[in-house]
Amino acid sequence: MKSALSYVILSCFTLAMVAGCRVQSNPPELTGLTPRQAFVGEEAVLKGYQFGTDPAVLFSNSETSLAASILSHDDNTIRVRIPLIAPGPARVQVRTDEGTSDPLPFIVQQPSPSVATITPGNGLPGTAVVIAGNYLNQLIRVRFNEAGAVIKDSSAQKLTVTVPTNAPRGPLSIIIETAGGQTTFPFIVAGTPTITAVSPVSVRAGGDLLIQGTNLTDGVVRVNGLAIFREQTTVKDTEIRARIPDNATSGPVTVTVFDKLVATSPQPVQVVRQPVLANLNSREGIQGDKVLLNGFNLSTVSGVLFNTTAAPFRVISDTQLEATVPGLPAPTSVTVTLSGVGGNFAENNAFFFYTIPGAITVNPARQLRERAITITGPNLHRIQEVRVSGQPVPITGRVEGSELTVNVPSNAVSGPVTVTNRAGTATTTRPLVVVQKPVITDIIPKVARPGERVVLRGDFLLNAQIVFTGTTAPAADGGRNEDTERWVLVPTDAQTGPLRITNVTNDPTTTELFTVLRVVTNVDFSPKTAKVGDELVITGTNLASVQDVRFNNGALAATRFTLSNNTIRVTVPTGAITGQICLINGAGTTCTSANVTISR
């Protein structure tokens, strides 16, 4: 009974084992592992039994379990690559759908540390530096070249260290040493440079530039990419003074420290070169003229001088300015000077400035038609037109600035002479007298004795010769010699008749009759005795001019007398008494030497 029961129990146990463990009836068996330690990524070979057709190989530690990549396998051998599992002791197992093998021990060796980033890539002593990467655990030390760093915290993926105070300035290596080896990564012991300001923002080539900022020590200055030699710079940590090279061009200013750390100016610098004046579109002009100045580097010109006087101007382009000619004290050759940040440029005798002509005079002041006159005065530059008595005349001779020669027109009359240039017109202070044939408008008196003064009025009488009838020589001057009035003395041999007036034209003018008065002479009469009512005959010289006949020694006028054949016939007037007979004309009174006897 007991035996039967035991058989039944054993049979049931056997059936139960077969039914319940059918998947695990042939679990894999791991018998060997070569090698027993290796780095992640290296190969390992597993030996054993019942690995099946789709095995999995697990590497496990206390924190994780990772499947390895199977490179090849059969029922007894599996070749795998060690997965990325934390270094240290691990277990290796093979798992199939029949079960999991017992583990074998394995040592994942610590790889050399790897660095992905270092932040920041530069810094001064005391700066905290974060190193990110892998396999940074099992740390032995971190150093900056030979200067040991202070480690603030660490893990397999991150380290935080402080730049040591004794780290040398400049590029060096951060060296990380772990149980797996060491790695290096570049670092620069220096602060990041910054530029806060540059001045001036417009600077001439060869001029000085001040750069202000921080961490500028050891900096190399570049202007628009052109490096400035160190001997042309004075470098401090907060400022750099640099000399702008002659071949520099406008652009940003950079300061590069140890070829890696670069600071850029907040605004570009304009490198200005000396302006150069090549030519002017006009070489002469007057105040207010617009003149184009052509040259180079003109866009930064800040001032234009004509001699020492500032000229208004505007910039058209880098090669052209337009200047307005300023007023200058007098005509002169002008030095045009350009000034600006880039320097100064002066061009001597680049321009001639002239003004309105000054007061002018004409020589001779009296001239015949079709004869030359000379015009003199100040500022007779660039004279374009001369007018005589309102008529334009050609310029036949010129001493630039001081003298002109022209001819009097054939139909000119007396009047002003004008000269004109673009600045204006000047007029003679006294008109030019264009001498013509003498003109007589009046003779005062028209009857006169020799030696008396006669006034002739008219025109063109200055220095004219006045000849009386009966004479050949011109009359003597009487005190006034002008164009419009001439005084002369009646010659002693002048006779009654017209006057002949001749001036430089040699075209004489003849006047109306002029009467010359002379005193009656050689007076005689007959008969010597007469009574009232009788007729006397008086003879003598110059009787034609007698105006009155008087008896009684000139006290009693005759009532009637006549002139005939150079004799005077007169009737003895009532009241006549014995005495002289007197004859009166414009020249005076002449009385007979003998008395007439009046009988009763």
Secondary structure, DSSP 8 states (H G I E B T S, - for coil): -HHHHHHHHHHHHHHHHHHHTSTTSS--EEEEEESSEEETT-EEEEEEE---SS-EEEEE-SS-EEE-EEEEE-SSEEEEE--S--SEEEEEEEEETTEE---EEEEEE----EEEEEESSEE-TT-EEEEEEE---SEEEEEETTEE-EEEEE-SSEEEEE--TT--SEEEEEEEEETTEEEEEEEEES---EEEEEE-SEEETT-EEEEEEES-TTEEEEETTEE--GGGEEE-SSEEEEE--TT--SB-EEEEETTTEEEE-SS-BEEE---EEEEES-SEE-TT-EEEEEEES-TTEEEEEETTEE--EEEEETTEEEEE----SS-EEEEEEEEETTEEEEEEEEEEE------BEEESSEEETT-EEEEEEEEE-S--EEEETTEEE-EEEEETEEEEEEE--TT--SB-EEEEETTEEEEBSS-BEEE-S-EEEEEE-SEE-TT-EEEEEEES-TT-EEE-TT-SS---EEEEE-SSEEEEE--TT--SEEEEEE-TT---EEEEEEEE----EEEEEE-SEEETT-EEEEEEESGGGEEEEEETTTTEE-S-EEEETTEEEEE--TT--SEEEEEEETTEEEEEEEEEEEE-
